[in-house]
């Protein structure tokens, strides 16, 4: 079959034709990789072929070079690199030849070139690429298409290379690329498409322009060209130019001072008169500046921390400009996630400015708020009220509670009324959000004059309870407000100001949950995704609010929290009857609902477990809770419900040793979760719960250990198991050893070699470097250290001496390697390392010489002394080591004699 | 890489519009709960390991006070900051003896005692004794280290160098004093001069170092303790406690104050000395201000010092009723109770912290409950004691078997106080359900103490002969509990077996259905285990009598 025909078949409307073509292509990729790649590139380059066949050829080629999943991507890269060099050369020539051809093939080729570059440039296998592209720019005669697609290729290549850890472009290449790109951006460039492509390319090339931006004249020139771009006739160019400025604001913030005056003028001009898409980008620039300044704290000369306080300086002019934009709302869009307009962008920018400028923003915004928030003149007055409310909501994060307290105090009543009575849903939505932010940022429970108290809480609660019945998008924000309201109070003397309202609020939230549930059921077949998404969000928020209220509840509401248990159990039971077999939607719905309910169960159980008295409430229902959770597990036999698993973990803490009685029925689920590594997070959670169970039932786990250990060891050795699970498994070995003590003996022959190879791997990773590697390595170290700690403390001293003593030197070496890795520093790992040293010193005999040979121990422990989180452990370890080195025998005094009085 | 985005929605920015911190989606909600659960789990894991670590090294709580660091003491003596590392090169074992011999000879040759030269040689020996895993103690003794160190302890004139020489020599002796029996025996020769320095005339750091050395010697052997006592070790150690209490009262002492530090070590040493002692405890009580100082330190001192002082108190209260009641009359109980509650609170926050102090406090309290006079009883039954009793119940419900056992022991003694008061106080503190649980679910050594407490409760307190109603309420319908208690009869621990037998007698005597209940939980079998087992004759007789009386031929018919 001819490739062209095959490519066209792959786009056929007839599914069977399409599928067959796709299969053929897939077979070709496996069996005739080289031929296929050359064929596709030739197809792409061939101007005589149909446009859609060329496009698809390019896309398939691109997909043979890159994939989203890491494993597949690595395999594709290897496949390409292993292929014949002549073949690769041919493909690359074809790709370069495609640039400049008619239609969008050049654009597609540019994308593919960047993919090849990402593989070959770091390996120095395509040294002529940049040169070839630059030659295109200088070619005479040259076509618009050639220069446009070449600039695109340069831009995409820069983007790909910019994503790598190291720089692979020489300064000479960077200079040439920048020259070519900036050349294309000049206002003298006659072709709009070329100028636009050049401007977009610059955004990606900026990553490499550090040296050029250090040179004043080069930088000034580039900035001038960009600023001119914001005034271009074509709006796409103006927009792309503003995008460049935003890139510069985050990449070269420290270089901005000489340009800010001009940029601000351009901002005013753009915001007041340009098209929406351009205005959005101009506002994005200021958002970026504000974000930069939020992260920067220094006034020094260090480029990474210097803060020029542009926002503060521009504030008196910037704020009015932003406020003007707030009334450009689009009616009905307040609930639409997919919309982004000028009012939203300006509001977001204002909120960022408030975070940066803090108190200074308040006097600039408040007059606008007071002048507009009560406007009721005419049908469009809702715009003024919404804008004013939004402005008020925006400035709540940043300025101090002292500054805001009085304003909020006097404004809250008005907002509560608006929440109930404003005719505009948009205004109510924003009002609910603002009230939520007030509770979040200006709760002021600790303030001299608390915002909330017995005086206004009845009114607050009443307003929220009534507004929660409003439209879903409003109700969702009311739930947020309730969460923040509850979270802001602390328990004092067994009660909290929220206690009197616990019942009513939870009741209202439960009604919301059920209401949203019913609403949802109606729409499940009506297929209105936006409505469904809204209902799902509301339900999630309502559950979260219940959870927050429970988390924040005081002792005097414990009985009511306990009463939620039978309720949540009955709701879980209801989900069991959803006929999951009736369709994907129903099954998904069941899973979601069970997730929310199990989450609520978890929060309740955790909350009640905080106090010994309240724990009784859990124990009273423990059998029922466990049964409900087991029923949830039973709904699916192919996987394990994560939230239910988390809830089981919480139950272990409440039940303690009594959890043993559930082991028989829970064990199959546990085992399934441990083996089900395809969903790695669920598997990881299960391994964590295994640890919880070990701590709860101690040697009650003994009967199950053989199977559990086998599954864990299998996982550990499997290449298919997500690597994040493995450290946790090592740690679980420690948990099991702690739980069963000397009966762990028989597993040592398997566990110890695993730990040894993990230690070797960890040290190797340390040498290979990389940020991700460092993060993973710390997880791994943690797992290793916890495994040893568990075994050293779990086994009797005799057994530890017999089996673990030989590994003491390698453990000290391991800790030494961790200490030496200053870049990968992690407090938790250091603490566990120190603890392990202490364990070795206190558990094993005659280890003094070992420590004596390790001069790193002293400075290591001293370093830990400096941090309060590690000092205690370091101190303990030091005592253990000193004792081991001095071999003391001083004994603790014994007790002062038992004196029993027993009369019987 | 896909098409670069153009106009419209910058996705990340849209998310910040009307941003509500916190969760937005079910996935985020799960994520939050997952994180919280992991944090919770991690915390528990650390607590579990921590408690295991403490269990593994029980001596930690009162081994040489952790607050004592060698370095500050040295610098406070004005010595130059020498590297602490000592010789880095490890020395082959066969060379050690020669090395030590050379070091000892060097001290002997370094004249005069207390000079710079002398200091360096003493320090060198001390380093040798500090730096090996199997320190060359025997070699040092054989090389004659003790006499030269004793000589080094007595420089002809005092200056900063001489003081530091004394300090180093005392340190070397401290290390030798943890050697084997023969080594410590040799070190005993240094005791008189060490005791002489306890007076503090050569500075508190020296006194403290000497106290440490003496504490180590005392720890080794009962006869050594007697020798130390005969040499007058008790009074100056007790005086250091008085000094610490004064420093505490001055209000200016911080945690590093030398008087507090010396007091801590002295209290530790004193408790080692008093181990197993009888009338010698009277010597402590005879030192002017010492009983009061103990009360003060237990009441107010920083944790380490209070802990060691509480150990002294534990021995004092265990020694003689007169001493015990003297401490009560000095008002030791109220601060003990307060501190006990506080320590339990602290332990609930952080298990490693309060626990060290708890154990000696509980032992003292148990002793007072068992042997205290009417004043002690009245205070223990007062309203003020309520929180402490509840704290004990908390300990009994903790996860540490050691702590549970100690707490149950105290509770059993409180229940056994004369009259019904103790029983009522325990009931009010909510002890009964906790004890019942422990009886059924905990390891033997805890169960045994819980059983004593419950037996005393059922007996209706000290002097009671049994309360049928209580017995019926607690055990009448709880066969698991009854089984647990009666199974003590099978124990090889004769105290436990006796208790089990006595309790069985009470059940048979007081419960209408006693005979059936005992039989239902295999009690007859257990009684026969005593009767025909390795129990002392008097228990065997008692067991036989019970079988005879309640299950004899007469009853069968």
Interface residues (C-beta under 8 A of the other chain):
Chain A: X66 X111 X114 X115 X156 X159 X160 X200 X203 X236 X239 X276 X277 X280 X284 X287 X337 X338 X339 X340 X344 X345 X347 X348 X351 X352 X393 X429 X430 X433 X436 X437 X440 X477 X480 X483 X536 X537 X540 X541 X543 X544 X592 X595 X596 X599 X602 X603 X606 X612 X642 X643 X646 X649 X650 X653 X657 X681 X685 X688 X691 X692 X695 X731 X735 X738 X786 X789 X790 X793 X794 X797 X835 X838 X839 X842 X843 X846 X847 X848 X849 X850 X851 X852 X853 X855 X858 X872 X875 X876 X879 X880 X883 X884 X885 X886 X887 X888 X889 X890 X891 X892 X893 X894 X895 X896 X897 X898 X899 X900 X901 X902 X903 X904
Chain B: X1 X4 X6 X7 X8 X9 X10 X13 X14 X16 X17 X18 X19 X20 X21 X22 X23 X24 X25 X26 X29 X30 X33 X34 X36 X37 X38 X40 X41 X44 X45 X48 X49 X52 X53 X56 X57 X58 X59 X60 X61 X62 X63 X64 X66 X84 X85 X88 X90 X130 X131 X132 X133 X134 X135 X175 X178 X179 X215 X216 X219 X220 X271 X272 X274 X275 X311 X314 X315 X317 X318 X319 X352 X359 X363 X364 X366 X367 X370 X371 X394 X397 X409 X412 X413 X416 X417 X441 X452 X455 X456 X459 X461 X462 X463 X464 X465 X466 X495 X499 X502 X503 X505 X506
